[in-house]
């Protein structure tokens, strides 16, 4: 079959590229890596990548960065170098030094439907609780595929509300530790902020505008769950998140700003440490680490200034990657699933989420 060229770009389009493929190799295999390095260097619950095809006769990877600007490098280990956009924070690709392979981050592809098919999860043991693999059925390995044992999903222990000291804190950080903070348990101040309902709870495509019934929003305090002892969390598949992170699925926890603190106990600011800010639309901002590229926050100063979206892959919860002693996951839908680029993948996740939620019920 004739070769084809795939194109890729990040949210700000300062990084663009092409990948040459042989159509006979389609669909390409997508895998999720759940290791701690990947979670904390991306901010994701797990990262999704595919191996870049090589030139004939086992030649070099066919990825070509076509933009004038080049992605910046961050070395997470002796074997791995990650490349991301220094302006919007999108992960672009990973150089696996030992094999010479490039692992392309799936979210930067300009087209994905029909080109990629889910294959497996790797390094799931690092999550303790299965992480994202709990919601996407398929082969799950403790470490490298075929070289490690299969991961066994642990039995769930549903907790209707958080257990523990109300003064307990949850440490959060990126891989390079350029930015560290902690989250506190919900308190009286957590209910004093206001914010419109997110698409995760009320699909925006069913309305001409996001719901603005502020009185009802304040009454519900939708970001507080489990009798006010946990925070709401969920997955997002919108194109804005996809392009700014480099991945198809972004896991967010919705936390009042008053409950997010620097290590010295003071309220966070968005210029702390190695944070960089990217604005993709008026009033909307994203923060990422300028050194390792990890996604940190999404916020909207006018519409939702009091509640911040915190990237779940940064959390260091003792119980596991999903941080279920702190978070209650929305299982009825994936936010903006209607406009997802890789609809077949997101449909698989939505089905898995609902099945997982029904087990708890």
Secondary structure as the mmCIF struct_conf table of DSSP 4:
data_model
#
loop_
_struct_conf.conf_type_id
_struct_conf.id
_struct_conf.beg_label_comp_id
_struct_conf.beg_label_asym_id
_struct_conf.beg_label_seq_id
_struct_conf.end_label_comp_id
_struct_conf.end_label_asym_id
_struct_conf.end_label_seq_id
STRN STRN1 UNK A 3 UNK A 9
BEND BEND1 UNK A 11 UNK A 15
STRN STRN2 UNK A 16 UNK A 22
HELX_RH_3T_P HELX_RH_3T_P1 UNK A 23 UNK A 25
HELX_LH_PP_P HELX_LH_PP_P1 UNK A 26 UNK A 26
BEND BEND2 UNK A 27 UNK A 27
STRN STRN3 UNK A 28 UNK A 33
HELX_RH_AL_P HELX_RH_AL_P1 UNK A 36 UNK A 42
BEND BEND3 UNK A 44 UNK A 46
STRN STRN4 UNK A 47 UNK A 51
HELX_LH_PP_P HELX_LH_PP_P2 UNK A 52 UNK A 53
STRN STRN5 UNK A 54 UNK A 54
HELX_LH_PP_P HELX_LH_PP_P3 UNK A 55 UNK A 55
TURN_TY1_P TURN_TY1_P1 UNK A 56 UNK A 58
STRN STRN6 UNK A 61 UNK A 61
STRN STRN7 UNK A 63 UNK A 65
BEND BEND4 UNK A 67 UNK A 69
HELX_LH_PP_P HELX_LH_PP_P4 UNK A 71 UNK A 71
STRN STRN8 UNK A 72 UNK A 75
BEND BEND5 UNK A 77 UNK A 79
STRN STRN9 UNK A 80 UNK A 84
TURN_TY1_P TURN_TY1_P2 UNK A 86 UNK A 88
STRN STRN10 UNK A 91 UNK A 96
TURN_TY1_P TURN_TY1_P3 UNK A 97 UNK A 100
STRN STRN11 UNK A 101 UNK A 105
HELX_RH_3T_P HELX_RH_3T_P2 UNK A 106 UNK A 108
STRN STRN12 UNK A 109 UNK A 109
BEND BEND6 UNK A 110 UNK A 110
TURN_TY1_P TURN_TY1_P4 UNK A 113 UNK A 115
STRN STRN13 UNK A 116 UNK A 122
BEND BEND7 UNK A 123 UNK A 123
HELX_RH_3T_P HELX_RH_3T_P3 UNK A 124 UNK A 127
BEND BEND8 UNK A 128 UNK A 129
HELX_RH_3T_P HELX_RH_3T_P4 UNK A 131 UNK A 134
BEND BEND9 UNK A 135 UNK A 136
BEND BEND10 UNK A 138 UNK A 138
STRN STRN14 UNK A 139 UNK A 140
STRN STRN15 UNK A 141 UNK A 141
BEND BEND11 UNK A 142 UNK A 144
TURN_TY1_P TURN_TY1_P5 UNK A 145 UNK A 147
BEND BEND12 UNK A 148 UNK A 148
HELX_LH_PP_P HELX_LH_PP_P5 UNK A 149 UNK A 149
STRN STRN16 UNK A 150 UNK A 150
HELX_LH_PP_P HELX_LH_PP_P6 UNK A 151 UNK A 156
BEND BEND13 UNK A 160 UNK A 161
BEND BEND14 UNK A 164 UNK A 164
TURN_TY1_P TURN_TY1_P6 UNK A 166 UNK A 167
STRN STRN17 UNK A 169 UNK A 173
TURN_TY1_P TURN_TY1_P7 UNK A 175 UNK A 176
BEND BEND15 UNK A 178 UNK A 179
STRN STRN18 UNK A 180 UNK A 184
HELX_LH_PP_P HELX_LH_PP_P7 UNK A 185 UNK A 186
HELX_RH_3T_P HELX_RH_3T_P5 UNK A 188 UNK A 191
BEND BEND16 UNK A 192 UNK A 192
HELX_LH_PP_P HELX_LH_PP_P8 UNK A 196 UNK A 198
TURN_TY1_P TURN_TY1_P8 UNK A 199 UNK A 201
BEND BEND17 UNK A 202 UNK A 202
HELX_RH_3T_P HELX_RH_3T_P6 UNK A 204 UNK A 206
BEND BEND18 UNK A 207 UNK A 209
HELX_RH_AL_P HELX_RH_AL_P2 UNK A 214 UNK A 220
TURN_TY1_P TURN_TY1_P9 UNK A 221 UNK A 223
STRN STRN19 UNK A 224 UNK A 225
TURN_TY1_P TURN_TY1_P10 UNK A 226 UNK A 229
STRN STRN20 UNK A 230 UNK A 236
HELX_RH_AL_P HELX_RH_AL_P3 UNK A 239 UNK A 245
BEND BEND19 UNK A 246 UNK A 248
STRN STRN21 UNK A 250 UNK A 256
HELX_RH_3T_P HELX_RH_3T_P7 UNK A 257 UNK A 259
STRN STRN22 UNK A 260 UNK A 261
TURN_TY1_P TURN_TY1_P11 UNK A 263 UNK A 264
BEND BEND20 UNK A 265 UNK A 266
STRN STRN23 UNK A 267 UNK A 267
HELX_LH_PP_P HELX_LH_PP_P9 UNK A 268 UNK A 268
TURN_TY1_P TURN_TY1_P12 UNK A 270 UNK A 271
BEND BEND21 UNK A 272 UNK A 272
TURN_TY1_P TURN_TY1_P13 UNK A 273 UNK A 274
STRN STRN24 UNK A 275 UNK A 281
TURN_TY1_P TURN_TY1_P14 UNK A 282 UNK A 283
STRN STRN25 UNK A 284 UNK A 289
TURN_TY1_P TURN_TY1_P15 UNK A 290 UNK A 292
STRN STRN26 UNK A 295 UNK A 300
TURN_TY1_P TURN_TY1_P16 UNK A 301 UNK A 303
STRN STRN27 UNK A 304 UNK A 311
HELX_RH_3T_P HELX_RH_3T_P8 UNK A 312 UNK A 314
STRN STRN28 UNK A 315 UNK A 315
TURN_TY1_P TURN_TY1_P17 UNK A 318 UNK A 319
TURN_TY1_P TURN_TY1_P18 UNK A 321 UNK A 322
TURN_TY1_P TURN_TY1_P19 UNK A 324 UNK A 326
STRN STRN29 UNK A 327 UNK A 329
BEND BEND22 UNK A 332 UNK A 332
STRN STRN30 UNK A 335 UNK A 335
TURN_TY1_P TURN_TY1_P20 UNK A 336 UNK A 336
HELX_RH_3T_P HELX_RH_3T_P9 UNK A 337 UNK A 339
BEND BEND23 UNK A 341 UNK A 342
HELX_RH_AL_P HELX_RH_AL_P4 UNK A 343 UNK A 360
#
